[in-house]
Structures are given as structure tokens and as C-alpha cells.
Amino acid sequence: KGITVLEMDPSYRSSSAMLSAGGIRQQFSVRENVEMSLYGRDFLRQADTLLATSFNPIVDINFVEHGYLFLTSSSTGVEQMMKNQKVQQEAGCTDIELLPTKEMAKLFPWLNLNDILMGSYGRSGEGWFDPWAYLQGLQEKNK
């Protein structure tokens, strides 16, 4: 209780949450963004329990942790990925791995990696969820 949601569209039909793919990641270059996302990740992992009510005891937001893969084809991009990973690790995110091209080829054989130098891959904690189920769970819990 004590949470206020401000939304121009009270039906949520055209709200950004409903128009999004429901993705979450921790691969940011700013510590505060990483920390907020880690909090969100932990909430999503427990959403079935945290959002359950007597009226709606089962809340399945279908959180799928298949990760995000960012690619770079420049030496500047490689440097930035290395800096970003340091920020992510310092913020407590240990699931991001920097991958050389050979490792990516094994994990993602369908990718054309001809001009790719490095990838940054979130092995867990990153992925997608059902934004409509999440919103419904939040609304019901907030009644």
C-alpha cells in the first residue's frame, strides 16, 4: 500500500508497459541503472509470491531468463564493453560475461560474426516477461 501509479491512459491500452516486449537487462554503463535493474530482476524472480493475493493466488508473469547479447565490431566498442562490465560487477551483477568471437560461435552458431570482435552476454537475470500479466498482478495487489 502507499503506492501511486500515474498513467495518462488509465485503461493501459496505449501505455508503454503494454507496448513493450517486457524486457529486462543489467547491461548498462551507469551503476544506478544496473542497481535498479538488479532490484527489478529480483522482484520478477519472486513475482509469483510477491504479487499473490487471496483472489489471485497464482501470478505467472512468464519471466524467461535467456539473456541479452550485445555485439561490437570496433576496438572502441570492446573498450566500452570492458568498462561497462566493470561497472556492472561493482554494482553486484556477476552474470555478464564478455565473449570472444569463438565462444559466441559455439553458443550462437546461427550468428554471422565475420566483423564482430566481442560480445557481452547476460547469462541470467536478463530476458523477458509478460507485461500484461505483470500489470494485472500489480493492480490486483494494490487493491
C-alpha positions as CSV (number, residue, x, y, z in Angstrom):
1,K,0.0,0.0,0.0
2,G,1.0,3.6,-0.3
3,I,2.0,3.3,-4.0
4,T,0.6,5.7,-6.5
5,V,0.6,5.0,-10.2
6,L,0.5,7.9,-12.6
7,E,-0.6,7.0,-16.1
8,M,-2.1,9.1,-18.7
9,D,-4.0,6.1,-20.1
10,P,-6.0,4.5,-17.2
11,S,-7.0,1.7,-19.4
12,Y,-3.3,0.9,-20.1
13,R,-4.1,0.0,-23.7
14,S,-1.6,2.5,-25.1
15,S,0.8,2.7,-22.1
16,S,4.4,2.0,-22.6
17,A,4.2,-1.2,-20.5
18,M,1.7,-2.7,-22.8
19,L,3.5,-1.7,-25.9
20,S,6.8,-3.0,-24.8
21,A,8.3,-6.5,-25.2
22,G,8.6,-6.8,-21.4
23,G,12.4,-7.0,-21.4
24,I,14.9,-6.6,-18.6
25,R,18.6,-6.3,-18.6
26,Q,21.5,-5.3,-16.4
27,Q,24.0,-4.3,-19.2
28,F,24.2,-0.6,-18.5
29,S,27.1,1.8,-18.2
30,V,25.7,3.7,-15.2
31,R,25.9,2.0,-11.8
32,E,22.5,3.3,-10.6
33,N,20.8,1.8,-13.7
34,V,22.4,-1.6,-13.0
35,E,21.3,-1.5,-9.4
36,M,17.7,-0.6,-10.3
37,S,17.7,-3.4,-12.8
38,L,19.0,-5.9,-10.3
39,Y,16.2,-4.9,-7.9
40,G,13.7,-5.4,-10.8
41,R,15.2,-8.8,-11.6
42,D,14.9,-9.9,-8.0
43,F,11.3,-8.7,-7.9
44,L,10.4,-10.5,-11.1
45,R,12.0,-13.7,-9.9
46,Q,9.7,-13.6,-6.9
47,A,6.7,-12.0,-8.5
48,D,4.6,-15.2,-8.2
49,T,4.9,-14.9,-4.4
50,L,5.1,-11.1,-4.1
51,L,2.0,-10.4,-6.2
52,A,-0.2,-13.3,-5.0
53,T,-3.5,-12.4,-3.3
54,S,-6.3,-14.4,-1.9
55,F,-8.3,-13.5,-5.1
56,N,-5.4,-14.3,-7.4
57,P,-3.1,-16.8,-5.6
58,I,-1.2,-17.7,-8.8
59,V,0.5,-14.9,-10.7
60,D,2.6,-16.2,-13.5
61,I,4.4,-13.4,-15.4
62,N,6.4,-15.9,-17.5
63,F,9.8,-14.5,-16.7
64,V,12.2,-16.1,-19.1
65,E,15.9,-15.6,-18.4
66,H,17.6,-16.2,-21.7
67,G,19.8,-13.1,-21.6
68,Y,20.8,-10.3,-23.8
69,L,23.7,-10.4,-26.2
70,F,25.4,-7.1,-27.3
71,L,27.9,-7.2,-30.1
72,T,30.7,-4.8,-31.1
73,S,32.8,-4.6,-34.3
74,S,35.1,-1.8,-33.1
75,S,38.0,-1.5,-30.7
76,T,36.2,1.4,-29.1
77,G,33.2,-0.8,-28.5
78,V,35.5,-3.5,-27.0
79,E,36.9,-0.9,-24.6
80,Q,33.4,0.3,-23.7
81,M,32.1,-3.2,-23.0
82,M,35.1,-3.8,-20.7
83,K,34.3,-0.6,-18.8
84,N,30.6,-1.4,-18.7
85,Q,31.3,-4.9,-17.3
86,K,33.5,-3.4,-14.5
87,V,30.6,-1.0,-13.6
88,Q,28.2,-3.9,-13.6
89,Q,30.4,-6.1,-11.4
90,E,31.0,-3.3,-9.0
91,A,27.2,-2.9,-8.7
92,G,26.8,-6.6,-7.9
93,C,25.9,-8.0,-11.3
94,T,28.1,-11.1,-11.8
95,D,26.1,-12.7,-14.6
96,I,27.5,-10.6,-17.5
97,E,30.3,-12.3,-19.5
98,L,32.5,-10.9,-22.2
99,L,32.8,-13.4,-25.0
100,P,35.4,-13.7,-27.7
101,T,34.1,-14.5,-31.2
102,K,35.0,-18.2,-31.0
103,E,32.9,-18.6,-27.8
104,M,29.9,-16.8,-29.4
105,A,30.2,-19.0,-32.4
106,K,29.7,-22.1,-30.1
107,L,26.8,-20.6,-28.2
108,F,25.1,-18.9,-31.1
109,P,26.0,-20.9,-34.3
110,W,23.4,-19.1,-36.4
111,L,25.0,-15.6,-36.0
112,N,27.2,-14.2,-38.7
113,L,30.2,-13.0,-36.7
114,N,32.5,-12.1,-39.5
115,D,33.1,-8.5,-38.4
116,I,32.4,-8.9,-34.7
117,L,35.2,-8.5,-32.1
118,M,33.4,-9.2,-28.9
119,G,30.1,-9.8,-27.3
120,S,28.6,-9.0,-23.9
121,Y,26.2,-11.7,-22.7
122,G,23.9,-11.8,-19.7
123,R,23.8,-15.5,-18.8
124,S,21.0,-15.0,-16.3
125,G,18.8,-12.2,-14.9
126,E,18.1,-10.8,-18.3
127,G,15.3,-11.7,-20.6
128,W,11.6,-11.0,-20.9
129,F,8.3,-11.4,-19.2
130,D,4.6,-10.9,-19.9
131,P,3.9,-7.2,-19.2
132,W,0.1,-7.7,-19.2
133,A,0.3,-10.4,-16.5
134,Y,2.7,-8.3,-14.5
135,L,0.4,-5.2,-14.7
136,Q,-2.6,-7.3,-13.7
137,G,-0.7,-8.7,-10.7
138,L,0.4,-5.2,-9.6
139,Q,-3.1,-3.8,-10.0
140,E,-4.7,-6.7,-8.0
141,K,-2.1,-6.5,-5.3
142,N,-2.6,-2.7,-5.0
143,K,-6.4,-3.0,-4.3
